[in-house]
């Protein structure tokens, strides 16, 4: 019984939140993946704030990945993903 019960939490993006709150299967490899992820976020049944937080996290990760990408196609795909998340964030921020 040498396993740490909470070792999984450290790899979780939402360490500071209830781990059950994570929306699984999100990605930002390209526009298609980002669009699927935005739909998952929209239909996740989470609170508005949680959805925006998830989108912001993905958007930032896509942005950083795109800045670091060496391959021009990857850079473009990641950039597109970033824009899709950003659009979702901008559209939904104004509601509250």
MDAnalysis code that builds the backbone (N, CA, C; Angstrom):
import MDAnalysis as mda
import numpy as np

u = mda.Universe.empty(288, n_residues=96, atom_resindex=np.repeat(np.arange(96), 3), trajectory=True)
u.add_TopologyAttr("name", ["N", "CA", "C"] * 96)
u.add_TopologyAttr("resid", np.arange(1, 97))
u.add_TopologyAttr("resname", ["UNK", "UNK", "UNK", "UNK", "UNK", "UNK", "UNK", "UNK", "UNK", "UNK", "UNK", "UNK", "UNK", "UNK", "UNK", "UNK", "UNK", "UNK", "UNK", "UNK", "UNK", "UNK", "UNK", "UNK", "UNK", "UNK", "UNK", "UNK", "UNK", "UNK", "UNK", "UNK", "UNK", "UNK", "UNK", "UNK", "UNK", "UNK", "UNK", "UNK", "UNK", "UNK", "UNK", "UNK", "UNK", "UNK", "UNK", "UNK", "UNK", "UNK", "UNK", "UNK", "UNK", "UNK", "UNK", "UNK", "UNK", "UNK", "UNK", "UNK", "UNK", "UNK", "UNK", "UNK", "UNK", "UNK", "UNK", "UNK", "UNK", "UNK", "UNK", "UNK", "UNK", "UNK", "UNK", "UNK", "UNK", "UNK", "UNK", "UNK", "UNK", "UNK", "UNK", "UNK", "UNK", "UNK", "UNK", "UNK", "UNK", "UNK", "UNK", "UNK", "UNK", "UNK", "UNK", "UNK"])
u.atoms.positions = np.array([
    [0.842, -1.205, 0.000],
    [0.000, 0.000, 0.000],
    [0.876, 1.254, 0.000],
    [1.921, 1.243, -0.800],
    [2.831, 2.376, -0.857],
    [2.381, 3.467, -1.815],
    [1.203, 3.297, -2.407],
    [0.741, 4.290, -3.374],
    [0.158, 5.517, -2.691],
    [0.479, 6.676, -3.223],
    [-0.131, 7.901, -2.710],
    [-1.527, 8.005, -3.305],
    [-2.498, 8.199, -2.459],
    [-3.885, 8.228, -2.907],
    [-4.140, 9.367, -3.884],
    [-3.433, 10.492, -3.696],
    [-3.759, 11.659, -4.511],
    [-2.710, 11.982, -5.560],
    [-1.933, 10.998, -5.964],
    [-0.863, 11.276, -6.924],
    [-1.413, 11.666, -8.292],
    [-2.629, 11.240, -8.631],
    [-3.231, 11.554, -9.921],
    [-3.498, 13.048, -10.063],
    [-3.849, 13.678, -8.975],
    [-4.222, 15.091, -9.000],
    [-3.161, 15.981, -9.624],
    [-1.900, 15.625, -9.448],
    [-0.832, 16.516, -9.898],
    [-0.781, 16.671, -11.411],
    [-1.249, 15.665, -12.131],
    [-1.211, 15.745, -13.584],
    [-2.453, 16.452, -14.122],
    [-3.383, 16.775, -13.230],
    [-4.645, 17.353, -13.637],
    [-4.504, 18.850, -13.864],
    [-5.111, 19.324, -14.948],
    [-5.056, 20.741, -15.264],
    [-5.754, 21.585, -14.200],
    [-6.786, 21.038, -13.589],
    [-7.569, 21.789, -12.617],
    [-7.224, 21.370, -11.199],
    [-5.969, 21.426, -10.858],
    [-5.532, 20.959, -9.545],
    [-6.215, 21.742, -8.434],
    [-6.469, 23.030, -8.691],
    [-7.039, 23.881, -7.650],
    [-8.557, 23.765, -7.569],
    [-9.137, 22.940, -8.430],
    [-10.578, 22.767, -8.428],
    [-10.923, 21.358, -8.022],
    [-12.210, 21.135, -7.889],
    [-12.685, 19.789, -7.655],
    [-12.280, 18.934, -8.858],
    [-11.456, 17.891, -8.656],
    [-10.971, 17.080, -9.782],
    [-12.105, 16.462, -10.604],
    [-13.259, 16.234, -9.977],
    [-14.392, 15.675, -10.710],
    [-14.866, 16.649, -11.779],
    [-14.483, 17.903, -11.672],
    [-14.967, 18.937, -12.576],
    [-14.307, 18.951, -13.937],
    [-13.245, 18.192, -14.111],
    [-12.535, 18.224, -15.382],
    [-13.394, 17.705, -16.527],
    [-13.368, 18.397, -17.635],
    [-14.061, 17.938, -18.837],
    [-13.050, 17.150, -19.655],
    [-13.328, 15.875, -19.882],
    [-12.336, 15.023, -20.542],
    [-12.408, 15.098, -22.059],
    [-11.308, 14.784, -22.695],
    [-11.270, 14.658, -24.144],
    [-11.110, 15.966, -24.895],
    [-10.641, 16.998, -24.225],
    [-10.439, 18.268, -24.913],
    [-9.071, 18.291, -25.563],
    [-8.955, 19.037, -26.655],
    [-7.666, 19.118, -27.321],
    [-7.535, 20.389, -28.123],
    [-6.342, 20.609, -28.663],
    [-6.122, 21.830, -29.438],
    [-5.140, 21.595, -30.574],
    [-5.078, 20.343, -31.085],
    [-4.123, 20.035, -32.144],
    [-4.443, 20.763, -33.447],
    [-5.735, 21.000, -33.711],
    [-6.118, 21.732, -34.915],
    [-7.541, 22.264, -34.766],
    [-8.034, 22.926, -35.818],
    [-9.354, 23.527, -35.762],
    [-10.469, 22.537, -35.493],
    [-10.384, 21.386, -36.119],
    [-11.418, 20.359, -35.942],
    [-11.493, 19.918, -34.488],
    [-10.336, 19.621, -33.926],
    [-10.266, 19.170, -32.532],
    [-10.767, 20.274, -31.597],
    [-10.384, 21.504, -31.883],
    [-10.824, 22.626, -31.053],
    [-12.340, 22.789, -31.108],
    [-12.911, 22.665, -32.328],
    [-14.367, 22.790, -32.468],
    [-15.087, 21.691, -31.708],
    [-14.591, 20.457, -31.799],
    [-15.185, 19.337, -31.058],
    [-15.092, 19.613, -29.558],
    [-13.972, 20.158, -29.140],
    [-13.754, 20.434, -27.724],
    [-14.682, 21.533, -27.218],
    [-14.856, 22.575, -28.032],
    [-15.772, 23.654, -27.662],
    [-17.189, 23.096, -27.494],
    [-17.591, 22.196, -28.398],
    [-18.908, 21.567, -28.265],
    [-19.005, 20.746, -26.986],
    [-17.929, 20.049, -26.653],
    [-17.900, 19.275, -25.403],
    [-18.042, 20.205, -24.200],
    [-17.343, 21.326, -24.258],
    [-17.426, 22.298, -23.163],
    [-18.862, 22.821, -23.061],
    [-19.438, 23.216, -24.197],
    [-20.806, 23.752, -24.224],
    [-21.808, 22.782, -23.631],
    [-21.640, 21.495, -23.953],
    [-22.614, 20.487, -23.542],
    [-22.224, 19.757, -22.263],
    [-21.249, 20.292, -21.563],
    [-20.727, 19.582, -20.399],
    [-21.646, 19.664, -19.185],
    [-22.591, 20.601, -19.218],
    [-23.481, 20.759, -18.076],
    [-22.802, 21.437, -16.885],
    [-21.616, 21.959, -17.092],
    [-20.912, 22.665, -16.027],
    [-21.447, 24.095, -15.908],
    [-21.034, 24.776, -14.867],
    [-21.434, 26.166, -14.707],
    [-20.796, 27.006, -15.803],
    [-21.376, 28.176, -16.042],
    [-20.848, 29.105, -17.038],
    [-19.380, 29.411, -16.743],
    [-19.083, 29.721, -15.502],
    [-17.711, 30.073, -15.114],
    [-16.747, 28.933, -15.398],
    [-17.188, 27.722, -15.125],
    [-16.332, 26.555, -15.340],
    [-16.049, 26.353, -16.825],
    [-17.073, 26.537, -17.644],
    [-16.905, 26.379, -19.090],
    [-15.888, 27.383, -19.620],
    [-16.029, 28.633, -19.184],
    [-15.110, 29.677, -19.632],
    [-13.698, 29.351, -19.161],
    [-13.580, 28.896, -17.926],
    [-12.263, 28.557, -17.382],
    [-11.603, 27.446, -18.188],
    [-12.385, 26.445, -18.560],
    [-11.853, 25.338, -19.366],
    [-11.391, 25.851, -20.729],
    [-12.212, 26.703, -21.341],
    [-11.877, 27.252, -22.656],
    [-10.623, 28.121, -22.591],
    [-10.514, 28.920, -21.524],
    [-9.342, 29.779, -21.367],
    [-8.084, 28.930, -21.217],
    [-8.175, 27.884, -20.423],
    [-7.019, 27.004, -20.226],
    [-6.580, 26.390, -21.550],
    [-7.529, 25.919, -22.342],
    [-7.203, 25.301, -23.627],
    [-6.656, 26.333, -24.602],
    [-7.259, 27.512, -24.596],
    [-6.828, 28.591, -25.470],
    [-5.378, 28.964, -25.193],
    [-5.039, 29.089, -23.918],
    [-3.672, 29.444, -23.546],
    [-2.688, 28.351, -23.920],
    [-3.106, 27.114, -23.732],
    [-2.218, 25.998, -24.090],
    [-1.978, 25.950, -25.595],
    [-3.042, 26.195, -26.373],
    [-2.916, 26.212, -27.836],
    [-1.987, 27.341, -28.268],
    [-2.133, 28.493, -27.635],
    [-1.327, 29.663, -27.984],
    [0.157, 29.374, -27.731],
    [0.463, 28.858, -26.551],
    [1.850, 28.541, -26.197],
    [2.407, 27.482, -27.140],
    [1.615, 26.443, -27.397],
    [2.058, 25.363, -28.285],
    [2.324, 25.908, -29.686],
    [1.472, 26.812, -30.141],
    [1.641, 27.382, -31.475],
    [2.895, 28.256, -31.540],
    [3.159, 28.978, -30.468],
    [4.378, 29.804, -30.428],
    [5.644, 28.948, -30.431],
    [5.538, 27.754, -29.852],
    [6.723, 26.881, -29.745],
    [6.908, 25.961, -30.941],
    [5.843, 25.791, -31.726],
    [5.891, 24.834, -32.835],
    [6.910, 25.267, -33.895],
    [7.678, 24.312, -34.363],
    [8.668, 24.585, -35.418],
    [8.036, 24.359, -36.790],
    [7.208, 23.337, -36.874],
    [6.573, 22.960, -38.134],
    [5.491, 23.979, -38.506],
    [5.575, 24.586, -39.711],
    [4.616, 25.627, -40.105],
    [3.158, 25.155, -40.119],
    [2.917, 23.921, -40.537],
    [1.541, 23.404, -40.563],
    [1.015, 23.253, -39.127],
    [1.855, 22.686, -38.265],
    [1.454, 22.537, -36.862],
    [1.167, 23.893, -36.248],
    [2.042, 24.839, -36.528],
    [1.903, 26.204, -36.005],
    [0.552, 26.782, -36.426],
    [0.220, 26.599, -37.715],
    [-1.035, 27.107, -38.262],
    [-2.242, 26.404, -37.614],
    [-2.171, 25.072, -37.492],
    [-3.259, 24.299, -36.878],
    [-3.498, 24.725, -35.435],
    [-2.415, 24.871, -34.689],
    [-2.520, 25.270, -33.288],
    [-3.055, 26.693, -33.178],
    [-2.627, 27.543, -34.102],
    [-3.115, 28.911, -34.138],
    [-4.612, 28.974, -34.401],
    [-5.068, 28.126, -35.323],
    [-6.495, 28.030, -35.631],
    [-7.266, 27.578, -34.394],
    [-6.754, 26.562, -33.713],
    [-7.383, 26.058, -32.488],
    [-7.484, 27.185, -31.459],
    [-6.410, 27.930, -31.304],
    [-6.393, 29.050, -30.363],
    [-7.506, 30.051, -30.698],
    [-7.639, 30.379, -31.979],
    [-8.666, 31.335, -32.420],
    [-10.073, 30.835, -32.115],
    [-10.306, 29.536, -32.309],
    [-11.628, 28.955, -32.058],
    [-11.989, 29.059, -30.575],
    [-11.052, 28.716, -29.714],
    [-11.298, 28.861, -28.272],
    [-11.530, 30.327, -27.913],
    [-10.709, 31.193, -28.464],
    [-10.777, 32.618, -28.175],
    [-12.143, 33.187, -28.578],
    [-12.640, 32.768, -29.747],
    [-13.945, 33.206, -30.232],
    [-15.038, 32.777, -29.264],
    [-14.959, 31.517, -28.820],
    [-15.936, 30.995, -27.863],
    [-15.890, 31.816, -26.572],
    [-14.697, 32.110, -26.095],
    [-14.521, 32.871, -24.863],
    [-15.117, 34.278, -25.026],
    [-14.749, 34.942, -26.120],
    [-15.230, 36.301, -26.360],
    [-16.760, 36.368, -26.446],
    [-17.344, 35.387, -27.137],
    [-18.798, 35.347, -27.293],
    [-19.491, 35.142, -25.951],
    [-18.904, 34.337, -25.095],
    [-19.598, 33.920, -23.887],
    [-19.272, 34.758, -22.655],
    [-18.178, 35.480, -22.707],
    [-17.805, 36.331, -21.591],
    [-18.830, 37.424, -21.337],
    [-19.426, 37.916, -22.419],
    [-20.273, 39.098, -22.322],
    [-21.658, 38.803, -21.737],
    [-21.957, 37.527, -21.558],
    [-23.303, 37.174, -21.096],
    [-23.580, 37.509, -19.640],
    [-22.543, 37.493, -18.810],
    [-22.861, 37.633, -17.388],
    [-23.013, 39.049, -16.946],
])
